[in-house]
């Protein structure tokens, strides 16, 4: 593990990165706006679970394969892009609904059946994005001391720390969106917010689809 100054720098960098808007933040915010804070928190936990998959996969070498195999990167890239496009189109085609009591909406999704799809949506949004795997492979090793005996274990520990630190950030996004959803103007414009979110998800999907493979992969072709 890094010394205290480097560890604090790792935590601070992780918070800043998690505050940056992207598909994960958008997924948390849209679910919190639509169904209440609890749904937003569950969405964030699904994203966290997806990150754990990338962390442990990178530690056992799957992430390295993703960073060096053009085929593996391309297949996962297109699957992830298709999933983001699906989410975006579904939001664009959603029907307008009259403003509802947010407490009632939150109660409607408080059951296991309703929350499970939200959790799984966050999970697959993250797991199917190869850029997340490449991020961990590029970011975490910078904070592992060169003389570390068990680098795989250090990678997992730092990855878990990064993931745990992301939870309060996601909760913060959910709380902020839940507070906004209680404003009457936001309630009246919820249908248009779905449209905007749908366009953004489609944009993220297209961006992922046209993402070039890492340099190491292109050289290895």
C-alpha angles and dihedrals in degrees: 000000000000121000120266098271092050091044091053090048089051091052093047092048090049092053092049092049092049091050090058110102114246140130092302095051091044091052092052094046097047093050092047092049092049103038109014139264095300091059090049092051091049089050089053091050090052089053090049091052089052091052090054089059090056093045096053093038090054090048092056095044104262090110090052089052088052090053094049105033115077091196096051092046094047096047094050091042093057094043090051092046091050091052093051090048090050091053091048095049091047090055092046091052096045114122121244115257129194116257110276137194105275092214089057091047091050091049089051091060097038093097124093093247093055097043095046095071090049091052093046091047091057091044095053093041087062102035094051094052110091090191088072091057091048090048093057091046091052101038109038100050090060088072097046112100112241092235095053110134098208106035093170091058091046089050092052094047093050091044091052090048090051090049095047090049089055092061097075089046091054090045088052091053090049092050092048092049091045090053091049092049090062091062110099093225091056091047091053092048097043092110091056091046087058089052092051091047090049092053090048093050090050088050091051090048093051091045090053092046091055095042111125119234116256116277091251090057095048091049091049095055 
